[in-house]
Amino acid sequence: MKRNIITTAIVVSMVTGLCFAEETEVEKAKDKSVRISIGNTPGIDEIEASGRSVDAPDEGGVSIQVLGTQRFWSQNNPAIGGVFGGGLFLSTHSASEGGESIDTTAFGGIIEGGLAVKAGENFVFELLPFIGAGIGSNDLDVPALGLDDSGTGLYLMYGIKGGAFFSVSDSVELGLEAGLYAFDQDQEIEMFGVTEDFTFSGSGASVSLVCAVKF
């Protein structure tokens, strides 16, 4: 249910942003920035293999992102515009209980796009769905299953976030973003002489602090 809500929100927000971009004229002057953000991520809360799934005791994680972004303000209504960006992410996720642990570290690319609204001279609010893909590495320490190994596989992340940004100068913005974050990490694991495809996943709330340098 939680992932269905995230997916629906992404689709609705992205379609709204695209319709807005197509139906309005855009000023020549654009609002560009490089953003660095750091925040929390959900932990691993589900493990799937061979059509079966079990709950995992998630412990959360951390995400660092470096993005190039650009806002497009409308001539018809200069307080409303579109915002799009892309860049790199580094995320971690964990699950641990009773001496057993799973730790995931992922690196890859991310894109985001949605709506921006000005509230006065110094405040901007944004609604942004995002999606990213990369490579994830898992460290497994599960003695009950005879697992003490590591491996890599495809990593996917997606979600939606809202942000509030305050201009501290002409070239610097500080922001706070909060939203929903979901991920899936695939890995082949050999157990008792048989190789199986495992998926480690999680979803939940995420909050990030952002520093943006404008140019």
C-alpha positions as semicolon CSV with decimal commas, in nm:
position;residue;x (nm);y (nm);z (nm)
1;M;0,000;0,000;0,000
2;K;0,275;0,246;0,095
3;R;0,456;0,190;-0,235
4;N;0,134;0,230;-0,433
5;I;0,084;0,569;-0,268
6;I;0,441;0,673;-0,355
7;T;0,405;0,558;-0,717
8;T;0,071;0,737;-0,762
9;A;0,210;1,058;-0,617
10;I;0,510;1,045;-0,851
11;V;0,294;0,999;-1,160
12;V;0,047;1,275;-1,067
13;S;0,320;1,526;-0,982
14;M;0,527;1,452;-1,292
15;V;0,229;1,480;-1,526
16;T;0,127;1,809;-1,364
17;G;0,477;1,947;-1,408
18;L;0,498;1,842;-1,771
19;C;0,157;1,993;-1,852
20;F;0,261;2,317;-1,687
21;A;0,586;2,329;-1,884
22;E;0,403;2,274;-2,214
23;E;0,123;2,525;-2,157
24;T;0,318;2,832;-2,036
25;E;0,591;3,049;-2,176
26;V;0,922;3,054;-1,994
27;E;1,138;3,352;-1,917
28;K;1,488;3,367;-2,058
29;A;1,631;3,425;-1,711
30;K;1,655;3,089;-1,535
31;D;1,721;2,987;-1,176
32;K;2,011;2,739;-1,175
33;S;2,192;2,585;-0,878
34;V;2,410;2,305;-0,753
35;R;2,255;2,136;-0,449
36;I;2,420;1,924;-0,185
37;S;2,185;1,738;0,050
38;I;2,222;1,494;0,337
39;G;1,939;1,308;0,507
40;N;1,804;0,983;0,641
41;T;1,678;0,685;0,443
42;P;1,451;0,394;0,539
43;G;1,617;0,069;0,633
44;I;1,567;-0,278;0,486
45;D;1,220;-0,388;0,598
46;E;1,150;-0,677;0,357
47;I;1,347;-0,962;0,199
48;E;1,205;-1,154;-0,098
49;A;1,328;-1,479;-0,255
50;S;1,163;-1,761;-0,452
51;G;0,825;-1,592;-0,435
52;R;0,837;-1,566;-0,057
53;S;0,892;-1,256;0,156
54;V;0,980;-1,196;0,519
55;D;0,991;-0,881;0,728
56;A;1,330;-0,746;0,828
57;P;1,417;-0,527;1,131
58;D;1,513;-0,206;0,952
59;E;1,761;0,036;1,109
60;G;1,752;0,315;0,855
61;G;2,045;0,474;0,675
62;V;2,186;0,790;0,520
63;S;2,175;0,950;0,175
64;I;2,405;1,213;0,025
65;Q;2,309;1,373;-0,307
66;V;2,478;1,624;-0,539
67;L;2,238;1,763;-0,798
68;G;2,234;2,026;-1,068
69;T;1,888;2,187;-1,075
70;Q;1,707;2,452;-1,275
71;R;1,382;2,639;-1,214
72;F;1,176;2,778;-1,502
73;W;0,949;3,067;-1,404
74;S;0,641;3,147;-1,612
75;Q;0,589;3,486;-1,776
76;N;0,214;3,459;-1,720
77;N;0,251;3,386;-1,349
78;P;0,609;3,447;-1,227
79;A;0,533;3,295;-0,886
80;I;0,479;2,946;-1,033
81;G;0,721;2,739;-1,238
82;G;0,875;2,405;-1,310
83;V;1,192;2,263;-1,157
84;F;1,409;1,982;-1,294
85;G;1,739;1,834;-1,185
86;G;1,976;1,543;-1,199
87;G;2,295;1,422;-1,039
88;L;2,452;1,155;-0,820
89;F;2,354;0,984;-0,495
90;L;2,519;0,767;-0,230
91;S;2,275;0,583;-0,001
92;T;2,299;0,329;0,280
93;H;2,035;0,099;0,432
94;S;2,056;-0,154;0,716
95;A;1,872;-0,426;0,901
96;S;2,001;-0,578;1,223
97;E;1,877;-0,797;1,505
98;G;2,025;-1,051;1,745
99;G;2,376;-1,049;1,601
100;E;2,250;-1,078;1,241
101;S;2,288;-0,786;1,002
102;I;2,247;-0,677;0,641
103;D;2,410;-0,356;0,521
104;T;2,353;-0,204;0,176
105;T;2,557;0,074;0,015
106;A;2,440;0,207;-0,322
107;F;2,576;0,460;-0,572
108;G;2,416;0,588;-0,890
109;G;2,232;0,862;-1,076
110;I;1,907;1,038;-0,991
111;I;1,664;1,265;-1,176
112;E;1,378;1,472;-1,036
113;G;1,117;1,712;-1,170
114;G;0,805;1,891;-1,053
115;L;0,659;2,224;-0,946
116;A;0,804;2,532;-0,775
117;V;0,607;2,813;-0,606
118;K;0,745;3,145;-0,482
119;A;0,622;3,277;-0,147
120;G;0,762;3,629;-0,123
121;E;1,110;3,737;-0,220
122;N;1,309;3,479;-0,026
123;F;1,099;3,161;0,000
124;V;1,039;2,891;-0,263
125;F;0,838;2,572;-0,212
126;E;0,879;2,266;-0,435
127;L;0,704;1,934;-0,497
128;L;0,936;1,685;-0,662
129;P;0,897;1,318;-0,757
130;F;1,233;1,148;-0,812
131;I;1,376;0,824;-0,946
132;G;1,727;0,684;-0,943
133;A;1,924;0,375;-1,042
134;G;2,269;0,240;-0,972
135;I;2,473;-0,041;-0,823
136;G;2,428;-0,162;-0,468
137;S;2,663;-0,367;-0,253
138;N;2,535;-0,587;0,030
139;D;2,730;-0,715;0,331
140;L;2,550;-1,012;0,483
141;D;2,612;-1,156;0,829
142;V;2,334;-1,407;0,902
143;P;2,480;-1,706;1,090
144;A;2,141;-1,883;1,108
145;L;2,150;-1,919;0,728
146;G;2,523;-1,972;0,702
147;L;2,568;-1,635;0,529
148;D;2,880;-1,428;0,579
149;D;2,937;-1,277;0,240
150;S;2,901;-0,969;0,020
151;G;2,773;-0,908;-0,331
152;T;2,647;-0,648;-0,576
153;G;2,339;-0,597;-0,788
154;L;2,096;-0,350;-0,943
155;Y;1,963;-0,080;-0,710
156;L;1,648;0,126;-0,777
157;M;1,511;0,413;-0,568
158;Y;1,208;0,635;-0,614
159;G;0,978;0,862;-0,419
160;I;0,836;1,208;-0,378
161;K;0,941;1,501;-0,162
162;G;0,839;1,852;-0,074
163;G;1,096;2,122;-0,011
164;A;1,112;2,468;0,143
165;F;1,405;2,691;0,041
166;F;1,518;3,023;0,189
167;S;1,757;3,261;0,010
168;V;2,029;3,377;0,250
169;S;2,198;3,573;-0,031
170;D;2,180;3,615;-0,408
171;S;2,390;3,301;-0,455
172;V;2,304;3,073;-0,161
173;E;1,984;2,895;-0,057
174;L;1,926;2,672;0,245
175;G;1,649;2,416;0,231
176;L;1,463;2,142;0,413
177;E;1,310;1,851;0,218
178;A;1,076;1,581;0,349
179;G;0,896;1,300;0,172
180;L;0,862;0,929;0,101
181;Y;1,155;0,714;-0,018
182;A;1,144;0,355;-0,147
183;F;1,417;0,126;-0,278
184;D;1,486;-0,225;-0,411
185;Q;1,826;-0,395;-0,415
186;D;1,876;-0,722;-0,607
187;Q;2,147;-0,978;-0,537
188;E;2,221;-1,340;-0,625
189;I;2,304;-1,547;-0,316
190;E;2,421;-1,907;-0,295
191;M;2,262;-2,103;-0,012
192;F;2,319;-2,473;0,046
193;G;2,463;-2,508;-0,304
194;V;2,169;-2,335;-0,475
195;T;2,182;-1,982;-0,620
196;E;1,872;-1,771;-0,561
197;D;1,771;-1,416;-0,653
198;F;1,712;-1,206;-0,344
199;T;1,553;-0,860;-0,326
200;F;1,616;-0,637;-0,026
201;S;1,371;-0,348;-0,006
202;G;1,235;-0,077;0,215
203;S;1,021;0,235;0,219
204;G;0,945;0,516;0,458
205;A;0,985;0,881;0,548
206;S;1,298;1,076;0,463
207;V;1,414;1,423;0,573
208;S;1,712;1,609;0,424
209;L;1,902;1,933;0,476
210;V;2,001;2,110;0,154
211;C;2,254;2,376;0,063
212;A;2,219;2,525;-0,287
213;V;2,473;2,746;-0,464
214;K;2,296;2,951;-0,734
215;F;2,445;3,085;-1,056
